[in-house]
Amino acid sequence: MDLEQISEILTRLEQHETRAARTLNMVPSENSMSALAKLPMLLDLHHRYFFNDGAEDEPWEFRGVQELSSLETELARPLLRELAGAEFVNVRALSGLNLMTLTLSALGGPPGSTVMLLSRAQGGHYATASVAARLGLKVCYATGPDAHTVDETQLAETLRAHQPGLVYIDQSNALFPLGVEPLARAVQREAPNALLHIDASHWMGLVLGRQLPNPLAEGAHSFGGSTHKTFPGPQKAIFATNRRELFERFRATQQYMVSSHHFGATVSLALALLEFKHCRGEQYAAQVVLNTRCFGAALDRLGLELDGKERGFSAGHQLWVRTRASGVDAFTASQRLFDAGIRTNAYPSLPGIPEPVLRVGLNEPTYHGLMADDMEELAGLFVAAILQTQPTEQLAGRVAALRARYRFPYRFPSDDPKLLEQAMRLVRLALTQPVE
Amino acid sequence: MDLEQISEILTRLEQHETRAARTLNMVPSENSMSALAKLPMLLDLHHRYFFNDGAEDEPWEFRGVQELSSLETELARPLLRELAGAEFVNVRALSGLNLMTLTLSALGGPPGSTVMLLSRAQGGHYATASVAARLGLKVCYATGPDAHTVDETQLAETLRAHQPGLVYIDQSNALFPLGVEPLARAVQREAPNALLHIDASHWMGLVLGRQLPNPLAEGAHSFGGSTHKTFPGPQKAIFATNRRELFERFRATQQYMVSSHHFGATVSLALALLEFKHCRGEQYAAQVVLNTRCFGAALDRLGLELDGKERGFSAGHQLWVRTRASGVDAFTASQRLFDAGIRTNAYPSLPGIPEPVLRVGLNEPTYHGLMADDMEELAGLFVAAILQTQPTEQLAGRVAALRARYRFPYRFPSDDPKLLEQAMRLVRLALTQPVE
């Protein structure tokens, strides 16, 4: 074929990668991750299946990575058990929504059963009710007086009246994490046969980094979520519980809903967990929350309108910025920020907000290394971009400089000469497969 | 952290990659793919979401890869439309089972509806009935007198009696593809309101490579499947139809069952489709079928017992080898082959076979470049490994030499100096993110 075409595509990818390295990504549901930890996806192992689950006496039907499977059983799982404070974990779901489907399937009861979800007005995920309905589950909701609160009376009455088999709480548009402990107490009191599962996708890095209470310690029967929002890992998802019976139910469902569990991503997850444990993941998590609060306060001082001001703007990684009062529609603001090298979410609506809004996350800038002291400067750039008070190109240069101030403080040092040489050798091997 | 630990893991990955480059992988449900086409998974784009679907006027909520999204809309989709002979395609499912869940959800009707599946005794996939049941669907089966045949009378009677809304045919343990045309005729005659969907996961490379009839041309309403079995692509899946209404139903379901569609894998798929079109994918597909038949005949001449002998052993990529008559259990045979550098599937059972059996695929050896002339030699190595008539190490050396005889004939030449340099520069950029 004409090699020009593939070469041009590689050039386009290179241009995007170069731009990305000059960008601050402030999308709460995204994160970057260790480049070294992504290497497994480039290798032969990426293509290989297996169904074995770590039992010594289980015969190997698919043998492609039997020699590497311990990277799941003896690295990913023990690390996750430790970080998640759980006796039983499963790392085979492919994504957050895949995990949601598995969890509702495994724990939600047969078609016709009732599950309780968090209302979207209280930050529940957009897809959960549709997935539940498609599984034949009936749905009731926990609701509340505002975007950040569940009404305890309504919760108790609904639990009592509907007696759901599963309460699935998936706060995803959220400034303040719902306390799991009062939820667990209500479930235990009003619907004692119900299971309580926390979908902590958005909070995962903060939970594993011990900035938020562990849902299992607070009384949830299980928790899980994707590994690429506040947790700086691959597109994957995890399930954790201390109850063997729930683990086995989940595992039985996973076996028919996920066959190839994308072992390349599993090994990436193992490396990301290792990195999180050894490269100051807890400090990263604490810094996310601190940076978020500081950035919210700085935006507020500069005159932007933010939700949750009375409670300190956020107790996690998200901020919700209303730009209309500043005379700029959120979608326009998002475009201007993008042009200046800052990626945010423009949302048509968020709970309790009657206008398009910017959903902003400090998780990835924090992962790049930004500290509380940088938030004032970042807020200045952010506001200048929205209000166009400085030339875009100049702003973009300052954003790039701010990002370049730090070098992967929570990563394996992939620019360490020895590691880099080893990584490059591995990549060259994958690309050329020389045979001695 | 201690860099030794990560360095040791990289060494382990390198050792595996080196071994893999000396291996012939003969697992029918796996394939390798272009190393260049895997590069996107290493980049910033891997971490980014979007929900946009290519409409010009749709505002961008998630902007991370808006500048690259045309690699889906203007590269992957048109290529797939062309190769799949379909007006409408969707490339957002994450895996074959994820696609199966989406398809049954979108086309199977609400809970309580009936779907017809291919019985496992006729090669149907192990998971389909469980997924359908979990979606609240009632299941009836197409069955037949042997592993390779659907009984037309039984099919007609069952269609007439059950009037399924969807007939989902997913032949996965199969030597001979079922003809779609007679299935479509029966469905049209006996259950004219039913949709016919073909899950062509195992056959995908042979369908896109025009070695098997296109299911849509034969009367199926839609088809789809994973892209990493006979098709040498990423862990992903595709859906194709000529009916706008079915495309829209699929799309509506996909929107709540898959949010992040793993854009890195989507770009990999785009590159794999480009490569398949321009690097003689049709010739690869023809060679798979030829190699499979030749390898079957060669094993037969050397005294192994294979199914389907009366029909030429196979009309696709799979062979089923019974080893017990040669005095070796299939799991032992699989271990001995593995030790000699040949990966196969040992299956506890396959349709119509009352003993463990080796399921063997010629797809990946063909992708490496092996030709019909090599099949005699490969069969000799295969049998010698099973019967241990030559020292294992010597066999492994000969397997590696056989593989090394060819250099990626159906790939972008990733060892072309200019492309390799460009690829390595891109990887170094991802690993070090230098800022000018």
Interface residues (C-beta under 8 A of the other chain):
Chain A: M1 D2 L3 Q5 I6 S7 I9 L10 T11 R12 L13 E14 H16 E17 T18 R19 A20 A21 R22 N25 V27 S29 E30 N31 S32 M33 A35 L36 K38 L39 P40 M41 L42 L43 D44 L45 H46 H47 R48 Y49 P59 W60 E61 F62 R63 G64 V65 E67 L68 L71 L75 L94 S95 G96 L97 N98 T101 S105 P111 Y126 A127 S130 V131 R134 L135 G136 H228 Q235 T253 Y256 M257 V258 S259 S260 H262 G264 V267 L271 L274 E275 H278 C279 F331 S334 Q335 F338 R343 T344 N345 A346 Y347 P348 A400 R403 A404 F412 P413 S414 D415 D416 K418 L419 L420 Q422 A423 M424 R425 L426 V427 R428 L429 A430 L431 T432 Q433 P434 V435
Chain B: M1 D2 L3 Q5 I6 S7 I9 L10 T11 R12 L13 E14 H16 E17 T18 R19 A20 A21 R22 N25 V27 S29 E30 N31 S32 M33 A35 L36 K38 L39 P40 M41 L42 L43 D44 L45 H46 H47 R48 Y49 P59 W60 E61 F62 R63 G64 V65 E67 L68 L71 L75 L94 S95 G96 L97 N98 T101 S105 P111 Y126 A127 S130 V131 R134 L135 G136 H228 Q235 T253 Y256 M257 V258 S259 S260 H262 G264 V267 L271 L274 E275 H278 C279 F331 S334 Q335 F338 R343 T344 N345 A346 Y347 P348 A400 R403 A404 F412 P413 S414 D415 D416 K418 L419 L420 Q422 A423 M424 R425 L426 V427 R428 L429 A430 L431 T432 Q433 P434 V435
